[in-house]
Amino acid sequence: MAVVVAALVQAAGDDPFSPGSAVLSLAVPAAYKDLIEEAGHACPEISPNLLAALLQQESGFNPNSKSPAGAEGIGQFMPSTWEKHGLDANGDGQRNVWDPEDAIPSAAKYMCDSAREVKNVPGDKTANMLAAYNAGSDAVKRYGGVPPYKETQNYVKVIAATANSAPPTGSSGTPANSGQASTALAAAQKMLGTPYSWGGGSASGPTKGTCCSPNGRSGASITGFDCSGLTLYAYAKAGISLPRTAAAQYAASEPVKPEDMRPGDLVFYGSSASSIHHVGLYVGGGWIINAPRPGTEVRYDPMDMMSDLFAVARPTHAKEI
Protein backbone atom coordinates (compact mmCIF):
# COMPACT_ATOMS: atom_id res chain seq x y z
CA MET A 1 0.00 0.00 0.00
CA ALA A 2 2.93 2.36 0.65
CA VAL A 3 3.90 1.84 -2.99
CA VAL A 4 0.43 3.01 -4.08
CA VAL A 5 0.67 6.17 -2.00
CA ALA A 6 4.19 6.88 -3.23
CA ALA A 7 3.00 6.50 -6.81
CA LEU A 8 0.21 8.99 -6.22
CA VAL A 9 2.61 11.59 -4.89
CA GLN A 10 5.12 10.97 -7.66
CA ALA A 11 2.40 11.30 -10.27
CA ALA A 12 1.58 14.68 -8.76
CA GLY A 13 5.12 15.86 -9.36
CA ASP A 14 6.62 15.60 -5.86
CA ASP A 15 9.72 13.76 -4.67
CA PRO A 16 7.69 11.32 -2.58
CA PHE A 17 9.35 10.54 0.72
CA SER A 18 12.61 12.37 1.16
CA PRO A 19 12.67 13.49 4.81
CA GLY A 20 13.44 17.01 3.57
CA SER A 21 16.29 19.39 4.21
CA ALA A 22 18.56 18.95 7.23
CA VAL A 23 18.05 22.69 7.78
CA LEU A 24 14.57 24.06 8.46
CA SER A 25 13.41 25.95 5.39
CA LEU A 26 9.62 25.66 5.65
CA ALA A 27 7.79 28.73 6.93
CA VAL A 28 6.81 28.13 10.56
CA PRO A 29 5.76 30.44 13.40
CA ALA A 30 8.84 32.20 14.78
CA ALA A 31 8.04 31.03 18.32
CA TYR A 32 8.53 27.39 17.30
CA LYS A 33 11.39 27.65 14.81
CA ASP A 34 14.23 26.84 17.23
CA LEU A 35 12.23 24.03 18.86
CA ILE A 36 11.53 22.41 15.49
CA GLU A 37 15.09 22.89 14.27
CA GLU A 38 16.50 21.14 17.36
CA ALA A 39 13.86 18.40 17.70
CA GLY A 40 14.01 17.68 13.98
CA HIS A 41 17.42 16.07 14.50
CA ALA A 42 16.20 13.62 17.16
CA CYS A 43 16.96 10.61 14.96
CA PRO A 44 18.20 9.96 11.41
CA GLU A 45 14.70 9.08 10.20
CA ILE A 46 13.34 12.61 10.58
CA SER A 47 14.35 16.18 9.70
CA PRO A 48 13.23 19.66 10.75
CA ASN A 49 11.19 20.03 7.55
CA LEU A 50 9.45 16.68 8.05
CA LEU A 51 8.62 17.53 11.66
CA ALA A 52 7.34 20.98 10.63
CA ALA A 53 5.18 19.44 7.89
CA LEU A 54 3.73 16.95 10.39
CA LEU A 55 2.88 19.68 12.91
CA GLN A 56 1.27 21.77 10.16
CA GLN A 57 -0.84 18.78 9.16
CA GLU A 58 -1.75 17.86 12.72
CA SER A 59 -2.73 21.23 14.13
CA GLY A 60 -1.73 24.08 11.85
CA PHE A 61 0.83 24.93 14.59
CA ASN A 62 -2.00 25.63 17.05
CA PRO A 63 -0.86 24.59 20.57
CA ASN A 64 -4.46 24.77 21.83
CA SER A 65 -5.91 22.50 19.15
CA LYS A 66 -8.23 19.69 20.27
CA SER A 67 -9.82 17.31 17.78
CA PRO A 68 -13.33 15.85 18.06
CA ALA A 69 -11.65 12.50 18.79
CA GLY A 70 -9.80 14.01 21.76
CA ALA A 71 -6.31 14.52 20.30
CA GLU A 72 -4.61 17.43 22.04
CA GLY A 73 -2.03 20.14 21.44
CA ILE A 74 0.29 21.10 18.63
CA GLY A 75 1.26 17.44 18.06
CA GLN A 76 -2.33 16.12 18.45
CA PHE A 77 -1.57 13.42 21.01
CA MET A 78 -4.32 11.18 22.30
CA PRO A 79 -4.10 11.06 26.12
CA SER A 80 -2.94 7.43 26.13
CA THR A 81 -0.24 8.19 23.54
CA TRP A 82 0.93 11.23 25.48
CA GLU A 83 1.17 9.12 28.63
CA LYS A 84 3.60 6.81 26.82
CA HIS A 85 5.55 9.26 24.67
CA GLY A 86 5.21 12.68 26.33
CA LEU A 87 8.39 14.39 27.57
CA ASP A 88 9.17 17.05 30.14
CA ALA A 89 11.46 18.54 27.51
CA ASN A 90 11.82 21.97 29.13
CA GLY A 91 12.64 20.54 32.55
CA ASP A 92 9.94 22.38 34.49
CA GLY A 93 8.75 19.23 36.26
CA GLN A 94 5.62 18.79 34.13
CA ARG A 95 4.83 16.85 30.97
CA ASN A 96 2.36 19.29 29.44
CA VAL A 97 0.73 18.33 26.14
CA TRP A 98 -0.44 21.95 25.71
CA ASP A 99 3.09 23.38 26.02
CA PRO A 100 4.97 23.40 22.69
CA GLU A 101 8.27 23.22 24.59
CA ASP A 102 7.20 19.74 25.69
CA ALA A 103 4.92 18.75 22.82
CA ILE A 104 7.24 19.49 19.87
CA PRO A 105 10.15 17.39 21.17
CA SER A 106 7.61 14.72 22.14
CA ALA A 107 6.24 14.66 18.59
CA ALA A 108 9.78 14.15 17.30
CA LYS A 109 10.33 11.35 19.84
CA TYR A 110 7.07 9.69 18.81
CA MET A 111 8.12 9.87 15.15
CA CYS A 112 11.45 8.23 16.01
CA ASP A 113 9.76 5.58 18.17
CA SER A 114 7.31 4.88 15.34
CA ALA A 115 10.17 4.54 12.86
CA ARG A 116 11.83 1.93 15.07
CA GLU A 117 8.59 0.03 15.62
CA VAL A 118 7.93 -0.36 11.87
CA LYS A 119 11.53 -0.61 10.67
CA ASN A 120 11.04 -4.17 9.42
CA VAL A 121 7.82 -3.44 7.51
CA PRO A 122 8.23 -3.53 3.70
CA GLY A 123 7.98 -0.34 1.68
CA ASP A 124 9.13 3.21 2.15
CA LYS A 125 10.41 3.78 5.68
CA THR A 126 9.32 7.41 5.94
CA ALA A 127 5.83 6.66 4.65
CA ASN A 128 5.48 3.83 7.15
CA MET A 129 6.69 6.04 10.00
CA LEU A 130 4.17 8.78 9.17
CA ALA A 131 1.39 6.21 8.84
CA ALA A 132 2.33 4.79 12.24
CA TYR A 133 2.13 8.27 13.80
CA ASN A 134 -1.36 8.67 12.36
CA ALA A 135 -2.86 5.16 12.57
CA GLY A 136 -0.56 3.35 14.98
CA SER A 137 2.33 0.99 14.34
CA ASP A 138 0.13 -2.08 14.76
CA ALA A 139 -1.95 -1.06 11.73
CA VAL A 140 1.18 -0.55 9.63
CA LYS A 141 2.48 -3.98 10.63
CA ARG A 142 -0.89 -5.62 10.02
CA TYR A 143 -1.18 -4.28 6.47
CA GLY A 144 2.50 -4.55 5.62
CA GLY A 145 2.82 -0.82 4.92
CA VAL A 146 0.58 2.25 4.82
CA PRO A 147 -2.92 1.02 5.81
CA PRO A 148 -5.77 1.30 3.30
CA TYR A 149 -7.39 4.11 5.28
CA LYS A 150 -8.25 7.16 3.19
CA GLU A 151 -7.37 9.53 6.04
CA THR A 152 -3.96 7.93 6.62
CA GLN A 153 -3.08 7.75 2.93
CA ASN A 154 -3.92 11.44 2.48
CA TYR A 155 -2.01 12.28 5.68
CA VAL A 156 1.16 10.61 4.39
CA LYS A 157 0.83 12.14 0.94
CA VAL A 158 0.29 15.71 2.16
CA ILE A 159 3.12 15.66 4.70
CA ALA A 160 5.52 14.30 2.08
CA ALA A 161 4.50 17.03 -0.38
CA THR A 162 4.74 19.77 2.25
CA ALA A 163 8.14 18.64 3.56
CA ASN A 164 9.56 18.83 0.05
CA SER A 165 7.99 22.17 -0.90
CA ALA A 166 10.51 24.39 0.85
CA PRO A 167 12.16 27.28 -1.00
CA PRO A 168 15.78 26.99 -2.10
CA THR A 169 18.54 28.82 -0.25
CA GLY A 170 18.26 32.53 -0.95
CA SER A 171 14.53 32.55 -1.75
CA SER A 172 12.80 35.47 -0.10
CA GLY A 173 9.75 33.55 1.09
CA THR A 174 7.67 36.74 1.03
CA PRO A 175 3.98 36.77 0.11
CA ALA A 176 3.04 37.05 -3.55
CA ASN A 177 2.72 40.70 -4.51
CA SER A 178 -0.27 42.20 -6.28
CA GLY A 179 1.43 42.00 -9.68
CA GLN A 180 2.12 38.29 -9.28
CA ALA A 181 -1.43 37.70 -8.04
CA SER A 182 -2.85 39.51 -11.08
CA THR A 183 -0.65 37.49 -13.42
CA ALA A 184 -1.77 34.25 -11.78
CA LEU A 185 -5.43 35.20 -12.03
CA ALA A 186 -5.08 36.17 -15.71
CA ALA A 187 -3.41 32.80 -16.42
CA ALA A 188 -6.25 30.93 -14.74
CA GLN A 189 -8.86 32.93 -16.65
CA LYS A 190 -7.26 31.91 -19.96
CA MET A 191 -7.99 28.29 -18.96
CA LEU A 192 -11.78 28.82 -18.63
CA GLY A 193 -13.55 25.91 -20.26
CA THR A 194 -10.64 23.49 -19.84
CA PRO A 195 -11.91 20.06 -18.69
CA TYR A 196 -11.51 18.88 -15.13
CA SER A 197 -9.01 16.02 -14.86
CA TRP A 198 -8.32 14.29 -11.54
CA GLY A 199 -4.56 14.69 -10.96
CA GLY A 200 -4.25 16.84 -14.08
CA GLY A 201 -2.26 20.01 -14.55
CA SER A 202 1.35 21.08 -14.11
CA ALA A 203 3.41 24.26 -14.21
CA SER A 204 3.38 23.94 -17.99
CA GLY A 205 -0.38 23.67 -18.44
CA PRO A 206 -3.11 21.04 -18.77
CA THR A 207 -2.01 17.40 -18.57
CA LYS A 208 -3.62 13.99 -18.47
CA GLY A 209 -4.48 13.04 -14.91
CA THR A 210 -4.47 9.90 -12.81
CA CYS A 211 -6.91 7.49 -11.21
CA CYS A 212 -8.94 7.82 -9.11
CA SER A 213 -11.05 10.45 -7.36
CA PRO A 214 -12.90 9.54 -4.12
CA ASN A 215 -15.90 8.71 -6.32
CA GLY A 216 -13.81 6.51 -8.59
CA ARG A 217 -13.45 8.96 -11.49
CA SER A 218 -10.23 8.74 -13.48
CA GLY A 219 -8.43 11.58 -15.19
CA ALA A 220 -6.06 9.28 -17.06
CA SER A 221 -7.78 9.89 -20.41
CA ILE A 222 -8.63 13.56 -19.86
CA THR A 223 -6.26 16.46 -20.51
CA GLY A 224 -7.04 19.25 -18.08
CA PHE A 225 -6.71 20.43 -14.48
CA ASP A 226 -7.82 19.45 -11.05
CA CYS A 227 -8.26 22.22 -8.48
CA SER A 228 -4.68 22.41 -7.22
CA GLY A 229 -3.27 21.74 -10.68
CA LEU A 230 -4.96 24.92 -11.88
CA THR A 231 -3.62 27.05 -9.03
CA LEU A 232 -0.15 25.54 -9.42
CA TYR A 233 -0.18 26.42 -13.13
CA ALA A 234 -1.53 29.92 -12.56
CA TYR A 235 1.15 30.86 -10.05
CA ALA A 236 3.87 29.23 -12.13
CA LYS A 237 3.00 31.80 -14.80
CA ALA A 238 3.68 34.45 -12.15
CA GLY A 239 7.10 32.93 -11.41
CA ILE A 240 6.03 31.17 -8.21
CA SER A 241 6.09 27.41 -7.62
CA LEU A 242 3.39 25.97 -5.37
CA PRO A 243 3.20 22.47 -3.87
CA ARG A 244 0.94 20.05 -5.73
CA THR A 245 -1.94 19.42 -3.31
CA ALA A 246 -4.51 21.87 -1.94
CA ALA A 247 -3.57 21.15 1.68
CA ALA A 248 0.14 21.63 0.94
CA GLN A 249 -0.65 24.88 -0.88
CA TYR A 250 -2.39 26.15 2.25
CA ALA A 251 0.69 25.22 4.27
CA ALA A 252 2.70 27.33 1.81
CA SER A 253 0.44 30.34 2.23
CA GLU A 254 -0.27 33.15 4.68
CA PRO A 255 -3.92 33.48 5.79
CA VAL A 256 -5.45 36.90 5.09
CA LYS A 257 -8.35 38.61 6.80
CA PRO A 258 -11.59 39.06 4.84
CA GLU A 259 -11.07 42.81 4.62
CA ASP A 260 -7.59 42.25 3.15
CA MET A 261 -8.59 39.84 0.37
CA ARG A 262 -7.52 40.71 -3.14
CA PRO A 263 -7.93 39.06 -6.55
CA GLY A 264 -5.52 36.17 -6.99
CA ASP A 265 -5.60 35.04 -3.35
CA LEU A 266 -6.20 31.33 -2.82
CA VAL A 267 -9.52 30.19 -1.35
CA PHE A 268 -9.45 26.90 0.57
CA TYR A 269 -12.21 24.48 1.59
CA GLY A 270 -12.17 21.87 4.35
CA SER A 271 -13.01 21.42 8.01
CA SER A 272 -9.40 21.90 9.17
CA ALA A 273 -5.92 22.57 7.80
CA SER A 274 -5.32 18.84 7.53
CA SER A 275 -8.58 18.10 5.70
CA ILE A 276 -8.45 20.78 2.98
CA HIS A 277 -9.84 19.24 -0.20
CA HIS A 278 -10.37 22.11 -2.63
CA VAL A 279 -8.76 25.38 -3.71
CA GLY A 280 -9.61 28.17 -6.15
CA LEU A 281 -8.43 31.70 -6.98
CA TYR A 282 -10.37 34.68 -5.71
CA VAL A 283 -11.69 36.88 -8.51
CA GLY A 284 -13.49 39.55 -6.49
CA GLY A 285 -17.07 40.27 -5.53
CA GLY A 286 -17.46 36.93 -3.75
CA TRP A 287 -16.46 34.80 -6.77
CA ILE A 288 -13.61 32.38 -7.50
CA ILE A 289 -12.25 30.69 -10.59
CA ASN A 290 -11.64 26.97 -10.06
CA ALA A 291 -11.67 23.43 -11.44
CA PRO A 292 -14.58 22.13 -9.36
CA ARG A 293 -14.89 18.35 -9.83
CA PRO A 294 -14.96 15.51 -12.38
CA GLY A 295 -17.39 16.15 -15.20
CA THR A 296 -17.03 19.94 -15.08
CA GLU A 297 -14.72 22.56 -16.61
CA VAL A 298 -12.63 25.42 -15.25
CA ARG A 299 -15.26 28.05 -14.43
CA TYR A 300 -16.40 30.83 -12.10
CA ASP A 301 -18.27 29.88 -8.92
CA PRO A 302 -19.44 31.82 -5.86
CA MET A 303 -17.18 31.51 -2.83
CA ASP A 304 -20.02 29.85 -0.92
CA MET A 305 -20.23 27.05 -3.49
CA MET A 306 -19.25 24.70 -0.65
CA SER A 307 -20.37 24.89 2.97
CA ASP A 308 -16.88 24.28 4.42
CA LEU A 309 -15.01 27.43 3.33
CA PHE A 310 -11.91 27.26 5.54
CA ALA A 311 -9.63 30.20 4.74
CA VAL A 312 -8.32 32.66 2.21
CA ALA A 313 -4.53 32.79 2.00
CA ARG A 314 -1.65 34.23 -0.01
CA PRO A 315 1.32 32.09 -1.14
CA THR A 316 4.38 32.88 1.00
CA HIS A 317 7.12 30.28 0.96
CA ALA A 318 6.74 29.36 -2.66
CA LYS A 319 9.94 29.38 -4.70
CA GLU A 320 10.85 31.20 -7.85
CA ILE A 321 11.27 29.08 -10.97
C-alpha positions as CSV (number, residue, x, y, z in Angstrom):
1,M,0.0,0.0,0.0
2,A,2.9,2.4,0.6
3,V,3.9,1.8,-3.0
4,V,0.4,3.0,-4.1
5,V,0.7,6.2,-2.0
6,A,4.2,6.9,-3.2
7,A,3.0,6.5,-6.8
8,L,0.2,9.0,-6.2
9,V,2.6,11.6,-4.9
10,Q,5.1,11.0,-7.7
11,A,2.4,11.3,-10.3
12,A,1.6,14.7,-8.8
13,G,5.1,15.9,-9.4
14,D,6.6,15.6,-5.9
15,D,9.7,13.8,-4.7
16,P,7.7,11.3,-2.6
17,F,9.4,10.5,0.7
18,S,12.6,12.4,1.2
19,P,12.7,13.5,4.8
20,G,13.4,17.0,3.6
21,S,16.3,19.4,4.2
22,A,18.6,19.0,7.2
23,V,18.1,22.7,7.8
24,L,14.6,24.1,8.5
25,S,13.4,26.0,5.4
26,L,9.6,25.7,5.6
27,A,7.8,28.7,6.9
28,V,6.8,28.1,10.6
29,P,5.8,30.4,13.4
30,A,8.8,32.2,14.8
31,A,8.0,31.0,18.3
32,Y,8.5,27.4,17.3
33,K,11.4,27.7,14.8
34,D,14.2,26.8,17.2
35,L,12.2,24.0,18.9
36,I,11.5,22.4,15.5
37,E,15.1,22.9,14.3
38,E,16.5,21.1,17.4
39,A,13.9,18.4,17.7
40,G,14.0,17.7,14.0
41,H,17.4,16.1,14.5
42,A,16.2,13.6,17.2
43,C,17.0,10.6,15.0
44,P,18.2,10.0,11.4
45,E,14.7,9.1,10.2
46,I,13.3,12.6,10.6
47,S,14.3,16.2,9.7
48,P,13.2,19.7,10.7
49,N,11.2,20.0,7.5
50,L,9.5,16.7,8.0
51,L,8.6,17.5,11.7
52,A,7.3,21.0,10.6
53,A,5.2,19.4,7.9
54,L,3.7,17.0,10.4
55,L,2.9,19.7,12.9
56,Q,1.3,21.8,10.2
57,Q,-0.8,18.8,9.2
58,E,-1.7,17.9,12.7
59,S,-2.7,21.2,14.1
60,G,-1.7,24.1,11.8
61,F,0.8,24.9,14.6
62,N,-2.0,25.6,17.0
63,P,-0.9,24.6,20.6
64,N,-4.5,24.8,21.8
65,S,-5.9,22.5,19.2
66,K,-8.2,19.7,20.3
67,S,-9.8,17.3,17.8
68,P,-13.3,15.8,18.1
69,A,-11.7,12.5,18.8
70,G,-9.8,14.0,21.8
71,A,-6.3,14.5,20.3
72,E,-4.6,17.4,22.0
73,G,-2.0,20.1,21.4
74,I,0.3,21.1,18.6
75,G,1.3,17.4,18.1
76,Q,-2.3,16.1,18.5
77,F,-1.6,13.4,21.0
78,M,-4.3,11.2,22.3
79,P,-4.1,11.1,26.1
80,S,-2.9,7.4,26.1
81,T,-0.2,8.2,23.5
82,W,0.9,11.2,25.5
83,E,1.2,9.1,28.6
84,K,3.6,6.8,26.8
85,H,5.6,9.3,24.7
86,G,5.2,12.7,26.3
87,L,8.4,14.4,27.6
88,D,9.2,17.1,30.1
89,A,11.5,18.5,27.5
90,N,11.8,22.0,29.1
91,G,12.6,20.5,32.6
92,D,9.9,22.4,34.5
93,G,8.8,19.2,36.3
94,Q,5.6,18.8,34.1
95,R,4.8,16.8,31.0
96,N,2.4,19.3,29.4
97,V,0.7,18.3,26.1
98,W,-0.4,21.9,25.7
99,D,3.1,23.4,26.0
100,P,5.0,23.4,22.7
101,E,8.3,23.2,24.6
102,D,7.2,19.7,25.7
103,A,4.9,18.7,22.8
104,I,7.2,19.5,19.9
105,P,10.2,17.4,21.2
106,S,7.6,14.7,22.1
107,A,6.2,14.7,18.6
108,A,9.8,14.2,17.3
109,K,10.3,11.4,19.8
110,Y,7.1,9.7,18.8
111,M,8.1,9.9,15.1
112,C,11.4,8.2,16.0
113,D,9.8,5.6,18.2
114,S,7.3,4.9,15.3
115,A,10.2,4.5,12.9
116,R,11.8,1.9,15.1
117,E,8.6,0.0,15.6
118,V,7.9,-0.4,11.9
119,K,11.5,-0.6,10.7
120,N,11.0,-4.2,9.4
121,V,7.8,-3.4,7.5
122,P,8.2,-3.5,3.7
123,G,8.0,-0.3,1.7
124,D,9.1,3.2,2.2
125,K,10.4,3.8,5.7
126,T,9.3,7.4,5.9
127,A,5.8,6.7,4.7
128,N,5.5,3.8,7.2
129,M,6.7,6.0,10.0
130,L,4.2,8.8,9.2
131,A,1.4,6.2,8.8
132,A,2.3,4.8,12.2
133,Y,2.1,8.3,13.8
134,N,-1.4,8.7,12.4
135,A,-2.9,5.2,12.6
136,G,-0.6,3.3,15.0
137,S,2.3,1.0,14.3
138,D,0.1,-2.1,14.8
139,A,-2.0,-1.1,11.7
140,V,1.2,-0.5,9.6
141,K,2.5,-4.0,10.6
142,R,-0.9,-5.6,10.0
143,Y,-1.2,-4.3,6.5
144,G,2.5,-4.5,5.6
145,G,2.8,-0.8,4.9
146,V,0.6,2.3,4.8
147,P,-2.9,1.0,5.8
148,P,-5.8,1.3,3.3
149,Y,-7.4,4.1,5.3
150,K,-8.3,7.2,3.2
151,E,-7.4,9.5,6.0
152,T,-4.0,7.9,6.6
153,Q,-3.1,7.7,2.9
154,N,-3.9,11.4,2.5
155,Y,-2.0,12.3,5.7
156,V,1.2,10.6,4.4
157,K,0.8,12.1,0.9
158,V,0.3,15.7,2.2
159,I,3.1,15.7,4.7
160,A,5.5,14.3,2.1
161,A,4.5,17.0,-0.4
162,T,4.7,19.8,2.3
163,A,8.1,18.6,3.6
164,N,9.6,18.8,0.1
165,S,8.0,22.2,-0.9
166,A,10.5,24.4,0.8
167,P,12.2,27.3,-1.0
168,P,15.8,27.0,-2.1
169,T,18.5,28.8,-0.2
170,G,18.3,32.5,-1.0
171,S,14.5,32.5,-1.8
172,S,12.8,35.5,-0.1
173,G,9.7,33.5,1.1
174,T,7.7,36.7,1.0
175,P,4.0,36.8,0.1
176,A,3.0,37.0,-3.6
177,N,2.7,40.7,-4.5
178,S,-0.3,42.2,-6.3
179,G,1.4,42.0,-9.7
180,Q,2.1,38.3,-9.3
181,A,-1.4,37.7,-8.0
182,S,-2.8,39.5,-11.1
183,T,-0.6,37.5,-13.4
184,A,-1.8,34.2,-11.8
185,L,-5.4,35.2,-12.0
186,A,-5.1,36.2,-15.7
187,A,-3.4,32.8,-16.4
188,A,-6.3,30.9,-14.7
189,Q,-8.9,32.9,-16.7
190,K,-7.3,31.9,-20.0
191,M,-8.0,28.3,-19.0
192,L,-11.8,28.8,-18.6
193,G,-13.6,25.9,-20.3
194,T,-10.6,23.5,-19.8
195,P,-11.9,20.1,-18.7
196,Y,-11.5,18.9,-15.1
197,S,-9.0,16.0,-14.9
198,W,-8.3,14.3,-11.5
199,G,-4.6,14.7,-11.0
200,G,-4.2,16.8,-14.1
201,G,-2.3,20.0,-14.5
202,S,1.3,21.1,-14.1
203,A,3.4,24.3,-14.2
204,S,3.4,23.9,-18.0
205,G,-0.4,23.7,-18.4
206,P,-3.1,21.0,-18.8
207,T,-2.0,17.4,-18.6
208,K,-3.6,14.0,-18.5
209,G,-4.5,13.0,-14.9
210,T,-4.5,9.9,-12.8
211,C,-6.9,7.5,-11.2
212,C,-8.9,7.8,-9.1
213,S,-11.1,10.4,-7.4
214,P,-12.9,9.5,-4.1
215,N,-15.9,8.7,-6.3
216,G,-13.8,6.5,-8.6
217,R,-13.4,9.0,-11.5
218,S,-10.2,8.7,-13.5
219,G,-8.4,11.6,-15.2
220,A,-6.1,9.3,-17.1
221,S,-7.8,9.9,-20.4
222,I,-8.6,13.6,-19.9
223,T,-6.3,16.5,-20.5
224,G,-7.0,19.3,-18.1
225,F,-6.7,20.4,-14.5
226,D,-7.8,19.4,-11.0
227,C,-8.3,22.2,-8.5
228,S,-4.7,22.4,-7.2
229,G,-3.3,21.7,-10.7
230,L,-5.0,24.9,-11.9
231,T,-3.6,27.0,-9.0
232,L,-0.1,25.5,-9.4
233,Y,-0.2,26.4,-13.1
234,A,-1.5,29.9,-12.6
235,Y,1.1,30.9,-10.0
236,A,3.9,29.2,-12.1
237,K,3.0,31.8,-14.8
238,A,3.7,34.4,-12.1
239,G,7.1,32.9,-11.4
240,I,6.0,31.2,-8.2
241,S,6.1,27.4,-7.6
242,L,3.4,26.0,-5.4
243,P,3.2,22.5,-3.9
244,R,0.9,20.1,-5.7
245,T,-1.9,19.4,-3.3
246,A,-4.5,21.9,-1.9
247,A,-3.6,21.1,1.7
248,A,0.1,21.6,0.9
249,Q,-0.6,24.9,-0.9
250,Y,-2.4,26.1,2.2
251,A,0.7,25.2,4.3
252,A,2.7,27.3,1.8
253,S,0.4,30.3,2.2
254,E,-0.3,33.1,4.7
255,P,-3.9,33.5,5.8
256,V,-5.4,36.9,5.1
257,K,-8.4,38.6,6.8
258,P,-11.6,39.1,4.8
259,E,-11.1,42.8,4.6
260,D,-7.6,42.3,3.1
261,M,-8.6,39.8,0.4
262,R,-7.5,40.7,-3.1
263,P,-7.9,39.1,-6.6
264,G,-5.5,36.2,-7.0
265,D,-5.6,35.0,-3.4
266,L,-6.2,31.3,-2.8
267,V,-9.5,30.2,-1.3
268,F,-9.4,26.9,0.6
269,Y,-12.2,24.5,1.6
270,G,-12.2,21.9,4.3
271,S,-13.0,21.4,8.0
272,S,-9.4,21.9,9.2
273,A,-5.9,22.6,7.8
274,S,-5.3,18.8,7.5
275,S,-8.6,18.1,5.7
276,I,-8.5,20.8,3.0
277,H,-9.8,19.2,-0.2
278,H,-10.4,22.1,-2.6
279,V,-8.8,25.4,-3.7
280,G,-9.6,28.2,-6.1
281,L,-8.4,31.7,-7.0
282,Y,-10.4,34.7,-5.7
283,V,-11.7,36.9,-8.5
284,G,-13.5,39.5,-6.5
285,G,-17.1,40.3,-5.5
286,G,-17.5,36.9,-3.7
287,W,-16.5,34.8,-6.8
288,I,-13.6,32.4,-7.5
289,I,-12.3,30.7,-10.6
290,N,-11.6,27.0,-10.1
291,A,-11.7,23.4,-11.4
292,P,-14.6,22.1,-9.4
293,R,-14.9,18.3,-9.8
294,P,-15.0,15.5,-12.4
295,G,-17.4,16.1,-15.2
296,T,-17.0,19.9,-15.1
297,E,-14.7,22.6,-16.6
298,V,-12.6,25.4,-15.3
299,R,-15.3,28.1,-14.4
300,Y,-16.4,30.8,-12.1
301,D,-18.3,29.9,-8.9
302,P,-19.4,31.8,-5.9
303,M,-17.2,31.5,-2.8
304,D,-20.0,29.9,-0.9
305,M,-20.2,27.1,-3.5
306,M,-19.3,24.7,-0.7
307,S,-20.4,24.9,3.0
308,D,-16.9,24.3,4.4
309,L,-15.0,27.4,3.3
310,F,-11.9,27.3,5.5
311,A,-9.6,30.2,4.7
312,V,-8.3,32.7,2.2
313,A,-4.5,32.8,2.0
314,R,-1.7,34.2,0.0
315,P,1.3,32.1,-1.1
316,T,4.4,32.9,1.0
317,H,7.1,30.3,1.0
318,A,6.7,29.4,-2.7
319,K,9.9,29.4,-4.7
320,E,10.9,31.2,-7.8
321,I,11.3,29.1,-11.0
